[in-house]
């Protein structure tokens, strides 16, 4: 009989680097039976296509947070389903806006349904080294994710100086006194945590999540059939990004298919083979449905071609 499946929860605010972290972990576990449950707020999953590889089991849960009542049953069902597949590892990548304070409810529900099948091995919180100190005072979700973590990874450490890293670690300790803290440079860390008992750092009592159907952010999907100059798309993104938590997707540009990633003021493009016939980007709004008109206005002014927004 196989040992219990090791279950890890991966948290972190939008754009912190969760998918990059997970991609590298999966490479490290290339010879293991691994499955991923991926949670995104949009109707269309973008990150799932990035991490897919041969032999990996993937379940995508979209349109909300897995810790909200809107997806609670789907999340428990996915965990139960994975328990029947004799996996060695299951990684749950939660949405960047997910508050994992009630993870114990889901673990208990799975145990009632299937028995003691999982070895919950801890919550790994990826924080954005570049933007964390600005986010932590303004966005409750960032603090909640950090508070209930057992390992904290400071991503993008190669983009900040030692003085800022020291300030970040001091701030982390005001919220989480016990979690291990490691630094990630160029998306990579030492993956020895897979052999450690992170749960020795489990010190907080779990609480009710702040995720509810009522406070779910507005998420839109923009699709476009055609090709754009990169300069035009960049001008459009520059115009709308101030009202967005995150923009990501795949777009056919004049230099080929690109993965598009917008976090705060930064717009990144990287060549990809993930694109299909239709360009598609997911937009997570800071201002609710009020963002719809500015999107249409900016697109009409700067691009002037037909697109669909849903």
CORURQUI-V709835 format. One record per residue. N is the residue number from 1. RES is the residue in one small letter. D_CENTER is the distance of its C-alpha to the mean C-alpha in Angstrom with 1 decimal. Layout:
N_RES_D_CENTER / N_RES_D_CENTER
//
This chain:
1_x_33.2 / 2_x_29.7 / 3_x_28.2 / 4_x_25.5 / 5_x_22.0 / 6_x_19.8 / 7_x_16.7 / 8_x_13.7 / 9_x_10.9 / 10_x_7.8 / 11_x_6.6 / 12_x_6.3 / 13_x_6.8 / 14_x_6.0 / 15_x_7.2 / 16_x_7.6 / 17_x_7.3 / 18_x_5.1 / 19_x_6.2 / 20_x_9.5 / 21_x_10.0 / 22_x_9.7 / 23_x_11.9 / 24_x_14.4 / 25_x_14.6 / 26_x_15.4 / 27_x_18.1 / 28_x_19.5 / 29_x_19.8 / 30_x_21.3 / 31_x_24.3 / 32_x_22.6 / 33_x_21.8 / 34_x_18.1 / 35_x_15.9 / 36_x_12.3 / 37_x_11.2 / 38_x_8.1 / 39_x_7.3 / 40_x_7.0 / 41_x_9.4 / 42_x_11.5 / 43_x_14.5 / 44_x_13.7 / 45_x_10.8 / 46_x_10.4 / 47_x_8.1 / 48_x_10.4 / 49_x_13.3 / 50_x_12.2 / 51_x_12.1 / 52_x_15.0 / 53_x_18.1 / 54_x_21.5 / 55_x_21.9 / 56_x_18.3 / 57_x_17.7 / 58_x_14.7 / 59_x_14.2 / 60_x_12.0 / 61_x_12.0 / 62_x_11.6 / 63_x_13.2 / 64_x_12.1 / 65_x_10.7 / 66_x_11.8 / 67_x_13.6 / 68_x_15.6 / 69_x_18.9 / 70_x_18.0 / 71_x_16.0 / 72_x_17.6 / 73_x_20.0 / 74_x_17.7 / 75_x_15.5 / 76_x_18.8 / 77_x_20.2 / 78_x_17.5 / 79_x_18.0 / 80_x_21.8 / 81_x_21.7 / 82_x_20.0 / 83_x_22.6 / 84_x_25.3 / 85_x_24.2 / 86_x_25.2 / 87_x_22.0 / 88_x_22.0 / 89_x_18.3 / 90_x_15.5 / 91_x_11.9 / 92_x_9.7 / 93_x_5.9 / 94_x_5.5 / 95_x_4.5 / 96_x_4.5 / 97_x_8.1 / 98_x_8.7 / 99_x_11.8 / 100_x_12.6 / 101_x_16.2 / 102_x_17.7 / 103_x_16.3 / 104_x_20.0 / 105_x_20.9 / 106_x_18.9 / 107_x_20.3 / 108_x_23.7 / 109_x_23.5 / 110_x_22.8 / 111_x_25.6 / 112_x_28.0 / 113_x_27.2 / 114_x_27.3 / 115_x_28.5 / 116_x_27.3 / 117_x_25.2 / 118_x_22.2 / 119_x_22.2 / 120_x_19.3 / 121_x_18.7 / 122_x_16.4 / 123_x_13.1 / 124_x_11.7 / 125_x_10.2 / 126_x_9.1 / 127_x_10.9 / 128_x_11.7 / 129_x_15.4 / 130_x_16.5 / 131_x_15.4 / 132_x_15.1 / 133_x_18.8 / 134_x_18.7 / 135_x_15.6 / 136_x_16.9 / 137_x_20.0 / 138_x_18.7 / 139_x_15.6 / 140_x_16.1 / 141_x_12.6 / 142_x_12.2 / 143_x_15.4 / 144_x_14.7 / 145_x_11.7 / 146_x_14.0 / 147_x_17.0 / 148_x_16.0 / 149_x_14.8 / 150_x_17.1 / 151_x_15.9 / 152_x_14.6 / 153_x_13.7 / 154_x_14.7 / 155_x_13.1 / 156_x_15.3 / 157_x_18.3 / 158_x_20.4 / 159_x_20.1 / 160_x_21.6 / 161_x_24.9 / 162_x_25.9 / 163_x_27.0 / 164_x_23.6 / 165_x_22.0 / 166_x_24.8 / 167_x_24.1 / 168_x_20.4 / 169_x_21.5 / 170_x_24.2 / 171_x_21.8 / 172_x_19.5 / 173_x_22.8 / 174_x_23.8 / 175_x_20.9 / 176_x_20.5 / 177_x_23.8 / 178_x_23.2 / 179_x_19.9 / 180_x_20.3 / 181_x_19.0 / 182_x_18.5 / 183_x_18.0 / 184_x_16.1 / 185_x_18.0 / 186_x_17.3 / 187_x_14.1 / 188_x_16.3 / 189_x_17.5 / 190_x_20.1 / 191_x_18.8 / 192_x_21.8 / 193_x_19.6 / 194_x_19.8 / 195_x_23.4 / 196_x_23.3 / 197_x_23.5 / 198_x_20.6 / 199_x_21.8 / 200_x_24.8 / 201_x_22.7 / 202_x_22.1 / 203_x_24.0 / 204_x_22.6 / 205_x_23.8 / 206_x_21.1 / 207_x_21.3 / 208_x_20.6 / 209_x_17.1 / 210_x_17.2 / 211_x_15.2 / 212_x_18.0 / 213_x_18.8 / 214_x_20.7 / 215_x_18.1 / 216_x_15.4 / 217_x_14.7 / 218_x_16.4 / 219_x_14.5 / 220_x_16.7 / 221_x_17.0 / 222_x_19.6 / 223_x_21.5 / 224_x_24.3 / 225_x_26.9 / 226_x_28.3 / 227_x_27.8 / 228_x_27.4 / 229_x_28.4 / 230_x_25.5 / 231_x_27.3 / 232_x_27.3 / 233_x_23.6 / 234_x_23.0 / 235_x_25.5 / 236_x_23.9 / 237_x_20.4 / 238_x_22.3 / 239_x_24.0 / 240_x_21.2 / 241_x_18.3 / 242_x_19.9 / 243_x_19.1 / 244_x_15.5 / 245_x_12.3 / 246_x_10.7 / 247_x_12.4 / 248_x_11.4 / 249_x_13.4 / 250_x_16.5 / 251_x_19.9 / 252_x_23.4 / 253_x_25.1 / 254_x_28.5 / 255_x_27.4 / 256_x_25.6 / 257_x_22.2 / 258_x_19.4 / 259_x_15.6 / 260_x_15.1 / 261_x_12.4 / 262_x_13.4 / 263_x_12.3 / 264_x_15.1 / 265_x_18.3 / 266_x_17.1 / 267_x_17.2 / 268_x_16.6 / 269_x_18.0 / 270_x_18.2 / 271_x_20.5 / 272_x_19.2 / 273_x_21.0 / 274_x_18.3 / 275_x_19.9 / 276_x_22.3 / 277_x_25.1 / 278_x_23.2 / 279_x_21.0 / 280_x_18.0 / 281_x_15.5 / 282_x_13.2 / 283_x_14.0 / 284_x_12.5 / 285_x_15.7 / 286_x_16.7 / 287_x_20.2 / 288_x_19.9 / 289_x_22.1 / 290_x_24.2 / 291_x_22.0 / 292_x_23.5 / 293_x_26.9 / 294_x_25.7 / 295_x_23.6 / 296_x_26.7 / 297_x_29.0 / 298_x_27.2 / 299_x_26.9 / 300_x_30.5 / 301_x_31.7 / 302_x_29.9 / 303_x_29.4 / 304_x_32.0 / 305_x_31.1 / 306_x_30.1 / 307_x_26.4 / 308_x_24.9 / 309_x_22.5 / 310_x_21.4
//
